[in-house]
Amino acid sequence: MSTYHVTRRRLMGAGATLGVAGLLAACGQAQMTGEAAPAEETTTEEAKPETMEVVNIVYASPESPARQEKEIAIFNDFNDQHDNIQVEVAGQAGGWRGVYEKFMTAHAGGVTIDFVHNGWLTWDRMFQAEAILDLTEFFKADRLVPAELYIESSLFEWVLDGVLGGMPISTSSDAMAYNKDMFAEAGLQEPPVDVNAKWWNMDTFLEYAQKLTGDGQFGFGGSLGGGNAAGETTGTYFGQGPWDDDKKVAFINSPGIMQGLEFWRDVTEVKYHVQPNADEANELKGGQRMNTFVTGKIGMQVSFINQDTNFNWAAGTLPYDGDGPSRSARISNHGLQIGNAGTEEAVWTVFTWFMTPENAGRFPRTAGHVVSPFLDPAYSEVSQEVFRNQLGIDPKAYFLQAQQTRPHGWGMLKYSAWENIRNEARPRYREQYQLGQIDTREYADWFQKLITDEMAAYFSGEG
């Protein structure tokens, strides 16, 4: 059984890590008096084992039966392997927003939750409010180098001004789900599981989408990337990201993103109509709440399909018109954060437990993912194998795509200014631009200015 490392960082310099019992035995009364404590005379019959103090810590994540069932099973295994640290899983209503608000409200009230699963990604305000801890020193104390453990793009979302705000734990990755039955009927070559396949480009995708559309079916389902709020993901299919985090510059009105904005608008009824509109999508779903792809009437869908179906489907890598391997769409790297609750050493013991494939590799499935942010493929293979066994689908494309693709927004989501940008841009993108009411240049210039102004205010301390 493992023990709780009470003074891990102070003791690492001495080259040893003592548990609670070992620490007390080594220090005894001298810790209070500064002098060596006299040995007490005792007999074997009188000696009694010390009572080990149990540290109970609370973990917060969204309230969801499917998620929590898996999380509880994982943390029960941790609890069984540790005598003096016990993790309680506390689900919060309201999705990711509910978790964030509960965590910050608890901290403001003086009762900080011990650690939290962050899937909303923006975390600067949490650190500014001293609600979470910088993990840099924890890694250093255990002689762990994050860059040697995690994929660079997964760390990118969690590093800000030298602060490591969270430990990457799970990666949401986009890939191309496609209906194998529809492809076979149309006589089309299936999308590859290869990020370097140059034949699989945007022209081929559009050609396929048109051939798959007709008789109540549509070639494309409407999702071009998880979390595409206002068109910021569109240019990635043409090799152009929306943001340079080193220079703090946006590229929304660049040729690459304007090309992407027009392409993904044209697949709608504005031009090609290979994608169902809202009424058509509702008709396909028969009023049910489901992913449109699951209806069996959609040829391709850029999203993560995590449901069983009554038709044959598979996952391929994404079409791409940029240089090098496909960097289309986005990934989103969830992380675990340590609350400033005074129990950080116990929580860090949990975090280090998650640094082996058999433990960390299980975590992505709690969020419906199949990719781990760790560099070692063995971590992802654990989740990939579970997915294959559950659905009979090979998820390798999601893994390959995650190795190349940049995080959603290419760095913008780290900043709280993104919330204002997203909330203002999304209605104009969906209700005006996507419906052809304003042209591409007008929208791109407006969106570019919005990002530039909001980010400038944020970095100047006014936002």
Disulfide bonds with the S-S distance in Angstrom:
none
